[in-house]
Amino acid sequence: MNPKLIINFKTYKQATGQKAIKIAKKADKIDSEVDIILCPQPTNIKEIYTKTDLNIYSQHIDPIKPGSNTGHILPLSIKKAGATGTLLNHSEKNMTLKKIENANQLAKKHGLKTVICANNIKTIKAASNLNPDYVAIEPPELIGGDVSVTSADPQIITEAVEVSEVPVLCGAGVSNNEDFQKALELGAKGVLVASAITKSKKPKKAIKKIIGEN
Ligand code: G3P
């Protein structure tokens, strides 16, 4: 299994609208053994799907079926737009365990991969019992900062790997190849990155710096 780099566009201005398409196209040009997965805003999924060959995950889905659900993200819609997976319970979009469970099941029904994010080991364990494709440990206090989870809190990654029944990803503050390699050494199967790429003036270079391509 190739290591994963999930690029979370969040709602950064630099990764909104046509700027999101530009980052996606640049990422698509990188030839690497690392699986690059894009996580744009839902409004950009369709266009990125038509213009790149990369896998696209939604940043969130709601545990709902078609019907009267104003303002929600319907799993079927993101599937039809071209997404192949979704994040669930990102620390910026927390869900109850029941909602995570329902959303995970609905995603599976539509053939979507799931990455359940968690702030702590207890939630990693509960999330892994729901049998997603991945769980992802992200200490919220390190998100968007300059210090990587791999150096600030390596133990949380090894503990997540120990308690989880499914492959573990990690994220928060990851910005270079040392962080990426350390994550893999600690047992993670890949990383989630946002600010180091989306806020960079040269996103392609920022991606290559993380995965170690010249
Ligand atoms: O989902 C990834 C994210 O929360 C990590 O953010 O900016 O620390 O790379 P960042």
Boltz pocket constraint, residues with backbone or C-beta under 6 A from the ligand:
constraints:
  - pocket:
      binder: B
      contacts: [[A, 6], [A, 8], [A, 90], [A, 138], [A, 142], [A, 143], [A, 144], [A, 145], [A, 171], [A, 172], [A, 173], [A, 174], [A, 192], [A, 193], [A, 194], [A, 195], [A, 196]]
      max_distance: 6.0
